[in-house]
Each structure stands twice: as structure tokens, then as C-alpha cells.
């Protein structure tokens, strides 16, 4: 049976991993799988990515790096994504992964003109989102955890916008029939996003935000979290 590939493009804060593991574990758990059930490749170590024909689908994780950093592993992963999309491999990019997909497929990633978006935010499905095979079963309005300074400034020419927030018009998009990007973090729980708010408290204050208010507004986000299990099921059924 083919495995789902987790493309690890970054990790959480090292001190947080001691008791909470890392992005690849959160992603696998969110899909209802163990990490051993998946194939995980850390592209930052120059590890090669598999032939798309040999995997059931792929999830591209978030990262503390930026797409515009133009690191060698980002360039190599970008090329692999372009080739994989042509095979109609089911694909889900999360945050950095979402931005990298936009960049790879003809859009543009860069710093959001209004700065950092962080905390638990309201996400709204578009009309196309309501009919989408992956996220169409979600409520029209749902909560999602976000933490990002860069964004998909423009989407690929053939992309369909599926969801937005007040801060970011591109919370979710689809390219073709099988590839999705989500700016929100379905793999984060409330504890994780609270930790990020604390770590970025200075940046939040510098940009005129209130970290305490953001923490107080954090709730669990079962609807957005369900995207990972939905994606795993989609890979199995495709």
C-alpha cells in the first residue's frame, strides 16, 4: 500500500518539541496515522524526494523559513512540486507549504502588506469552497489557527480561491482537481498556537497587536483540524 509523503520544510521551536514532538508528528496524527505509517522526508537535509508514482499523496509542512529565502532546498522542492502536480498527485500545502505551492505553480509568495497574522481567526468559505471535494463539508464559517508573516500574494493563474479571512484573502486555494493549499494550520492545537503567541509577543506588540487578547481568543479548531483526515481519506480513495 502506498504511503502519504510528509515533506518536512521546517520544525517548531526546539524547546517545544521536548514534550510535544514536531510538525511531522502533528501532521501524521492529524491524518489519523502514526509517523511510521507515513513517509517523511526532511528536504532541508538535501534528502531526495520520491517518484510521485510511488506515493498516495503528499503534505508540505509549515516552516520558520520564508519562501523568498531562495535556499537550495527550496529551489529543489519547488521543482519537485511542479513535476508532481503534473502527475495529479494529491497534495496539501500548509502555511509555508501553501505559499511554496503558489510560488511553484505561477503565483507569488512574499511578506503580507499588513504584517503578521497570528492566533485563532475566522475563516470563511467561498462559494467554490462550499462545493470543494476536500473542504466543502466544513461549515461556511469556521475557526483556524494561523501564524505567518508571508502569504500567497497572488495565486497561480488556474487556482480557485476556496476560503478567506479578514486579514488574508487566500486562506485556501485549489489548483486542478487534487492540489490544495491552506494558510491556516490544521495540525496546530490551542496549546501550540498559544506558545507561538508567547514566542512572538514582541513582534505582535511592535505591529500594534495585543498578545494577551490574542491568547484569550484562542479556542480549539476541530473543523479546520479535520482537513488533515479529509485529505488522508481523499488520498486513499483517489
C-alpha positions as CSV (number, residue, x, y, z in Angstrom):
1,X,0.0,0.0,0.0
2,X,1.4,3.4,-1.0
3,X,2.2,5.8,1.9
4,X,1.4,9.5,2.2
5,X,4.6,11.6,2.0
6,X,5.2,14.3,4.6
7,X,7.6,16.9,3.1
8,X,9.2,18.4,6.2
9,X,10.2,22.0,5.4
10,X,10.8,23.1,9.0
11,X,10.1,22.5,12.6
12,X,8.6,24.1,15.6
13,X,10.6,25.8,18.4
14,X,13.2,23.2,19.7
15,X,12.2,23.6,23.3
16,X,8.5,22.9,22.4
17,X,9.5,19.6,20.8
18,X,10.7,18.1,24.0
19,X,7.1,17.4,25.2
20,X,5.1,17.9,22.0
21,X,7.1,16.4,19.1
22,X,7.4,18.3,15.8
23,X,5.5,19.2,12.7
24,X,5.7,15.8,11.0
25,X,4.2,14.1,14.1
26,X,1.4,16.7,14.4
27,X,0.7,16.2,10.7
28,X,0.6,12.4,10.8
29,X,-1.5,12.5,14.0
30,X,-3.9,14.9,12.3
31,X,-4.4,12.5,9.5
32,X,-5.2,9.7,12.0
33,X,-1.9,8.0,11.2
34,X,1.4,7.2,13.1
35,X,4.5,8.7,11.7
36,X,5.6,5.1,10.8
37,X,2.6,4.9,8.6
38,X,3.9,7.8,6.5
39,X,7.0,8.5,4.5
40,X,8.7,11.6,5.9
41,X,11.4,13.5,4.0
42,X,13.2,16.5,5.6
43,X,14.1,18.4,2.4
44,X,16.4,20.8,4.4
45,X,19.0,18.0,4.6
46,X,19.1,17.6,0.8
47,X,17.3,14.3,1.1
48,X,15.8,13.3,-2.2
49,X,12.0,13.2,-2.7
50,X,10.4,10.0,-4.1
51,X,8.8,9.4,-7.5
52,X,5.2,10.7,-7.2
53,X,4.0,7.4,-8.8
54,X,5.2,5.6,-5.6
55,X,3.2,7.6,-3.1
56,X,-0.5,8.1,-2.4
57,X,-0.3,11.9,-1.8
58,X,1.9,14.5,0.0
59,X,1.6,17.1,2.7
60,X,4.1,20.0,2.7
61,X,4.6,21.3,6.3
62,X,5.0,24.8,7.6
63,X,8.4,26.3,8.3
64,X,10.1,29.2,10.1
65,X,12.0,29.9,6.9
66,X,10.5,32.1,4.2
67,X,9.8,31.1,0.6
68,X,11.7,34.2,-0.5
69,X,14.8,33.0,1.3
70,X,15.7,31.2,-2.0
71,X,17.6,28.4,-0.3
72,X,18.9,25.5,-2.4
73,X,16.4,23.0,-0.8
74,X,13.5,25.5,-1.5
75,X,14.5,25.6,-5.2
76,X,14.8,21.8,-5.4
77,X,11.4,21.3,-3.6
78,X,9.8,23.8,-5.9
79,X,10.9,21.9,-9.0
80,X,9.6,18.6,-7.5
81,X,6.2,20.2,-6.8
82,X,5.9,21.4,-10.4
83,X,6.6,17.9,-11.6
84,X,4.4,16.2,-9.1
85,X,1.4,18.4,-9.8
86,X,1.6,17.3,-13.5
87,X,1.0,13.7,-12.3
88,X,-2.2,14.8,-10.5
89,X,-0.7,13.6,-7.2
90,X,-3.0,14.6,-4.3
91,X,-1.2,17.5,-2.5
92,X,-1.8,19.6,0.6
93,X,0.4,22.6,1.4
94,X,0.2,24.1,4.9
95,X,1.3,27.7,5.6
96,X,4.8,27.7,4.1
97,X,3.8,24.7,2.0
98,X,0.7,26.7,0.8
99,X,2.9,29.6,-0.2
100,X,5.5,27.4,-1.8
101,X,2.8,25.8,-3.9
102,X,1.6,29.2,-5.0
103,X,5.2,30.2,-5.9
104,X,5.9,26.9,-7.7
105,X,2.8,27.0,-9.8
106,X,3.0,30.5,-11.1
107,X,1.8,32.7,-8.3
108,X,3.8,34.9,-5.9
109,X,4.8,34.5,-2.2
110,X,6.0,37.4,-0.1
111,X,5.5,39.4,3.0
112,X,1.9,40.3,3.8
113,X,1.5,44.1,3.4
114,X,-0.4,44.2,6.7
115,X,2.2,42.2,8.7
116,X,1.8,39.2,10.9
117,X,-1.4,37.2,11.2
118,X,-1.5,35.1,14.4
119,X,-4.0,33.4,16.7
120,X,-7.3,31.8,16.1
121,X,-9.2,33.5,13.3
122,X,-12.5,33.2,11.5
123,X,-12.2,31.5,8.1
124,X,-15.0,31.9,5.5
125,X,-15.6,29.5,2.7
126,X,-16.2,31.0,-0.8
127,X,-19.0,29.6,-3.0
128,X,-16.4,27.4,-4.7
129,X,-15.1,26.3,-1.3
130,X,-18.6,25.1,-0.3
131,X,-18.6,22.8,-3.3
132,X,-15.0,21.6,-3.0
133,X,-14.4,17.9,-2.5
134,X,-11.9,18.5,0.4
135,X,-13.2,21.4,2.4
136,X,-16.8,21.6,1.1
137,X,-18.1,19.6,4.1
138,X,-16.9,22.3,6.6
139,X,-19.2,25.0,8.0
140,X,-19.4,28.2,5.9
141,X,-17.6,29.9,8.8
142,X,-15.1,28.1,11.0
143,X,-12.1,28.8,13.2
144,X,-8.5,28.2,12.2
145,X,-5.1,28.7,13.8
146,X,-2.7,31.0,11.9
147,X,0.9,32.3,12.4
148,X,2.5,33.8,9.3
149,X,4.3,36.9,8.0
150,X,4.5,35.8,4.4
151,X,1.5,34.9,2.3
152,X,0.4,33.9,-1.2
153,X,0.3,37.4,-2.5
154,X,-1.1,36.1,-5.8
155,X,-2.3,32.7,-6.8
156,X,-1.4,30.6,-9.8
157,X,-3.4,31.6,-12.9
158,X,-5.5,28.5,-12.8
159,X,-6.1,28.5,-9.0
160,X,-9.6,28.6,-7.3
161,X,-9.9,30.5,-4.1
162,X,-11.8,28.4,-1.5
163,X,-11.6,30.3,1.8
164,X,-10.5,33.7,3.2
165,X,-10.1,35.5,6.5
166,X,-10.3,39.3,7.2
167,X,-6.5,39.5,7.1
168,X,-5.8,37.1,4.2
169,X,-8.0,36.6,1.1
170,X,-6.1,33.4,0.3
171,X,-6.7,31.1,3.3
172,X,-7.3,28.1,1.0
173,X,-6.9,27.5,-2.7
174,X,-7.1,24.6,-5.1
175,X,-5.1,24.0,-8.3
176,X,-6.6,21.4,-10.7
177,X,-8.5,18.6,-9.1
178,X,-6.2,17.3,-6.5
179,X,-3.9,20.0,-5.0
180,X,-4.8,22.3,-2.1
181,X,-3.0,25.0,-0.2
182,X,-4.2,26.2,3.3
183,X,-2.7,29.2,5.0
184,X,-4.2,28.1,8.3
185,X,-2.7,25.3,10.4
186,X,-4.9,22.2,10.7
187,X,-2.1,20.5,12.6
188,X,-1.9,23.1,15.4
189,X,-3.9,22.7,18.6
190,X,-4.7,25.5,21.1
191,X,-1.6,24.9,23.2
192,X,0.6,25.2,20.1
193,X,-0.8,28.5,18.9
194,X,-0.7,29.9,22.4
195,X,3.0,29.0,22.5
196,X,3.6,30.8,19.2
197,X,1.8,33.9,20.5
198,X,4.1,34.0,23.5
199,X,7.2,33.5,21.4
200,X,6.2,36.3,19.0
201,X,4.9,38.6,21.7
202,X,7.4,41.3,20.9
203,X,6.7,41.2,17.2
204,X,2.9,41.4,17.9
205,X,3.4,44.4,20.1
206,X,5.7,46.1,17.6
207,X,3.0,45.8,15.0
208,X,0.3,47.3,17.2
209,X,-1.3,44.0,18.3
210,X,-2.3,42.8,21.8
211,X,-0.8,39.4,22.6
212,X,-3.0,38.9,25.7
213,X,-6.1,39.5,23.7
214,X,-5.0,37.1,21.1
215,X,-4.3,34.4,23.7
216,X,-7.7,35.0,25.3
217,X,-9.4,34.4,21.9
218,X,-7.7,31.1,21.3
219,X,-10.0,28.1,21.1
220,X,-9.7,24.6,19.7
221,X,-10.4,24.3,16.0
222,X,-11.9,20.9,15.2
223,X,-13.4,21.9,11.9
224,X,-10.1,23.1,10.4
225,X,-8.2,20.2,12.0
226,X,-10.5,17.8,10.2
227,X,-8.9,18.9,6.9
228,X,-6.0,16.5,7.5
229,X,-8.2,13.4,8.0
230,X,-10.2,14.5,5.0
231,X,-7.1,14.7,2.9
232,X,-5.8,11.3,4.1
233,X,-9.2,9.8,3.1
234,X,-9.0,11.6,-0.2
235,X,-5.6,10.1,-0.9
236,X,-6.9,6.6,-0.1
237,X,-10.0,7.0,-2.3
238,X,-8.2,8.6,-5.3
